[in-house]
Amino acid sequence: MKTYKAHYVSPHGANPVNGTFEFESEHNAGSKKNATDARIKMLEEFGNEALSWVIDSIELVSGTEEASDYFQPQLDFREPKKVRKRRTFERGRV
């Protein structure tokens, strides 16, 4: 599972609250399931006072990627495609 960092903000009022927290999710960044995992983790950490808070952004924490996420780039040794040249004359003109 990958580690993400989420930023939250409370509604504007007498005591505004904002901050960040880290959570783990197996879903892709930016997906609804990832946002749901962040919301559940926020409610577990902060309890009832976090019900009205909104998660602004979710980003992947760098340096925590697993070895299975690494891939080696592939080299392409095939011959380049031959591009057909277009004729530059105008039709109907001699």
MOQUITA-V161621 format. One record per pair of residues at least 12 apart in sequence whose ideal C-beta (glycine too) atoms are under 8 Angstrom apart, sorted by sequence separation. I is the first residue (numbers start at 0). J is the second residue. If there is no record, write none. Layout:
<<I & J> <I & J>>
//
This chain:
<<6 & 18> <7 & 19> <24 & 36> <6 & 19> <7 & 20> <23 & 36> <24 & 37> <41 & 54> <5 & 19> <22 & 36> <4 & 19> <5 & 20> <22 & 37> <4 & 20> <5 & 21> <38 & 54> <4 & 21> <5 & 22> <37 & 54> <3 & 21> <22 & 40> <2 & 21> <3 & 22> <22 & 41> <2 & 22> <3 & 23> <20 & 40> <34 & 54> <37 & 57> <2 & 23> <3 & 24> <20 & 41> <1 & 23> <0 & 23> <1 & 24> <34 & 57> <0 & 24> <1 & 25> <20 & 44> <33 & 57> <0 & 25> <3 & 28> <1 & 28> <29 & 57> <28 & 57> <3 & 33> <28 & 58> <28 & 59> <5 & 37> <3 & 37> <7 & 41> <5 & 40> <5 & 41> <16 & 52> <21 & 60> <10 & 51> <7 & 49> <9 & 51> <10 & 52> <9 & 52> <10 & 53> <8 & 52> <9 & 53> <7 & 52> <8 & 53> <7 & 53> <7 & 54> <8 & 55> <6 & 54> <7 & 55> <5 & 54> <6 & 55> <6 & 56> <5 & 56> <6 & 57> <5 & 57> <4 & 57> <3 & 57> <4 & 58> <3 & 58> <4 & 59> <3 & 59> <4 & 60> <2 & 59> <3 & 60> <1 & 59> <2 & 60> <1 & 60> <2 & 63> <1 & 63> <1 & 64> <1 & 65> <1 & 68>>
//
